[in-house]
Amino acid sequence: MAGDDRADIREVRRRSIREAVLNGGFVRASDLASSYGVSLMTIHRDLDALQTQGWLRKVRGGATGLPSAQFHGTVAERHATHAATKRQLARAAATLIGPGQTIMLDDSTTCLHLTRELGSHAPLTVLTNSLPVANALTKEPGISLIALGGTYFPAYEAFLGLHTADSVEAFRADTFFMSTTAVTQGRCYHTSPETVQVKRAMMRAATRTVLLADHSKFVRDGLYALAPLTDFDLLVVDDGLPQEQVRRIRDRGTDVMVVPRG
């Protein structure tokens, strides 16, 4: 069998495995090997590749698509979670933007909501590693769009990793708007090292960094440490975050904008 044919079969199998995990919540590696007529080692390679892309999490005996420190759902699932609150955070963040500025948006679903607010603040230059954000802005009048390339991670619908982080260094932005998977003990965490690599580069390339995080992020766990809250100039959060936590964040030197929930 030719190499291209083998690659096509592998991709079809991995797509099928991905769908089985997302639909069923858990798949057993031995069952997959039997179903597809391949070795257990081949299935483990498939699961390793899908985990790296962010589609699932390997566990003993198989893989799961259930939320964890490494996996918090697909883009569509995350977009639907706390959607009204994320829209409120995006509207509040938009008030920080002035015409003529250069801003960076990460691949978070909260920043995807922010794209709907940018037209009224044009002209703007927008840099992003997010494919949905880029698609949303391609036909927006007055927006000069710069897409940051690199390795595409379909589970995040974003370009991530070393080459993306390197491309960020060619630019300078007035403000970087971003979100995070979890905030634990005053530190932001994410689900993949490639994401952390790119977001750290973006933070270095911006004059001001703004974190958009709904209150649910403060009760989650993360795997890869990104940055302490003290590295952000401003936290935009909804009023679901207890006032005592807001006070502690401010006392440590980060400004906080509290927004009513949608």
N, C-alpha and C positions, 0 to 999 in steps of 0.2 A: 504494500500500500504506500502511495506517495506521501511525502511529508505534509503537504497541504491538506490532503484528505484526512490524515490522522489529526491534524490541528482542528479541522472543521468538526470532526466527530467529538473531539475533546470539548470544544466550546459548546456544542449542542448538549452534551452530557452535563457539563457544569451549569448551564442555564436551567436544565431540568432539575438538577439537585437544588439549585438556589430556590426555584419555585416551590419545590417540595418542602423545604425548610420553612419558607415564609408562610406557606399555607397550613402546614401541619404543626409547626412549632418545634418539632424534634425529628431527626432521622437517625437511624442506626447504621453505622458504617458497614457492618457485615451484610445488612439487607440491601444497601446500595450496590455493593460488590456483586451480590447475587443477581440483582435486577438488571444491571448493565453488563454482566458477563465479563467483568474485569477483576484484577487482583485487589486485595485490601490495600496494598501499598499505593496502587493507582488512585483509589478513592481518597486515601489520606492526602495525597498530593493535590487532588481536586479541592478537598476541604481546606487545606492550607492556603491555596490560591484564593479561594472565595473569602476566607477569613481576612486575608491581607487586603482584599478589595473592600471589606467592610460589610459583606452580605450576611455573614453568620458568625457564630462563635463555636469553636471546637470544644467539646466536652468529652468526658470519658465515654468511649463507645460510639461516639457519633458527633452530631452538631445540633445546635439550637439557634433559633432566630429570636428567642425571648430576650427582652432587655437585660443588660448586664453592664458591668463597668467597661466592657469592650464594645458593646453593641447596643444602640438605643433606637433601633428601628430604621426603616427606609426613609428617604426624603419625603415621600408622600405622607407617611405616618407622622413624622415630625412636624410637617407643615400643618397638619390638622390639629395637632396638640396645642392647646391654649392659643388658638388662632386669634381670637378677639383681643386677648391681652397683648400678643405680639404686635398686632396692628396699632394698639395704643402706644406701645414703646416706640414703634417706628415713627409715628406721628410726632411724638415728643422729640425724638432724635433729629427729625427733619428741621426743627426750629433752630438747631445749632449750625445749619448750613447756610452760607451766603453765596450769592451769585459770583461766578468767576473762580470759585475754589476748586481744588483737586482733592477728591476723596477716594478712599479705598473701602471696598465692601468685601467681607469674607463670604464663605459658602454657606452661612447659616440661613435657616428659614426666616429668622427675624429680619435679616438684611434683605431678603427677597421681598418682604412686605415694604421695606423702606424704598424700594425702587418705584413704588406707586406714588411716592411723595416728591420725587426729585424734579419732575417737570416744572413745577411752580418755582423752583429755585435756579433754573437754568439762566445763563450758561454754566455748565459744570464739566469737569473732566473726571471720569470715573474709572478706576482701576479695579479689576476683580479677577479672582480665580474660579468663580462660580459660573457654570454654564447657564443655569436658569436666570441668574442675574443679568448676564450678558445678553441672553435672548430677550429679556424683558426690556432692555434699554436700546436695542439696535435701531428701533424706529422712533425713539423719543427725541423730539426736536430740541436742539440746544445742548444735547449730551454728547461729549466727545468720549468715546468708549475705548479703553485699552484692556484687552484680555491677556491675562498672564498664562502662558502655556506651561507645558511640562507633561507629566504622566497623568493620564485621565483615569480617575477612580469612579467607575459607574455607580457604586453604592452611595457615594456622596455627591455625584453629579458635579464634580469639581476636579481641577488640576492641582495635584499635590506632590510633595517630595522635593528632592534636591534641586532639580532644574527649575521648578517653580519658585523656590526660595531664592535661587540665584538671580532669576529674572526680576525679582522685586527690587534688588539692589540698584537697578538702573533708574529708579524713580524716587520722587519725594512727594509726599502728600500732606495737605493741611490737616486732615483728620482721617483716622482709620476707625471705622465702625465694625464691630465684631460681636459674636456671641460665643458661648462655650457650652460644653456638655454638662459640666458640674462645677459647683463651687463648694469646696470642703475645707473647713478650718482656714478660711481666708486665702485660699489658693484655687486657681482655675485648673481644671483637668479636661483632657480630651480623650477620644477613643482610639486615636492612631498617632504614631510618632510622626508620620508624614504631615498630618494636619498641624501638629505642634511646630514642626520645622518651618512651615510656611507662615503661620500666624506670628511666630516670633520675628521673622524677617519683616513682615508687614508692620509690626509694632515699632521696629527700629527705623523704618522708613517714613514714619509719620510724626508730625509735630505734636499732635494731640491724639490720644487713644481713648476711645469711648466703648465701654462694654455694655451691651444690651442683654439683659438676663432677666427672664421672668422668675417669680419666686420659687417655682418648682425646681430650678437648677440648684437651689441651696439645700435640697434634701436628697440629692443624688450622689452617687459615687463615681469616680473616674479612675482611669488607669495611668495615663501619662500626664505628668505635671506640666502645665503651660507657663503660668506666671502668677505671682501673688497679686491680690487686688490693689496693693499699693503701687503697682506698676502702671495702673490706669489713672488717667486724669479725671475721668467721670464714669460713674456707674449709673445707668438708667434702669430702674427696676420698678415693678408694680407694687401697689400697697399691700399685697399679700405677704410681703416680707416683714416679719415682726419689727416693731420700732426699735427694740433693743439691739437687734442685729444692724439696723441702719445706723444707729448711734455709734456702735463699735467701729464700723467701717469708716465713718467720718472721723472718729477720734484718731484713726491710724493714718489719716492724711488723704483719703480719696473722697472727692466730692460725690454726692449722691443726689440724683433727681428721682423723686418718687412720683409715679404716675398712677392715676386711678385705673383699676382694671376695667376692661371692656365688658 
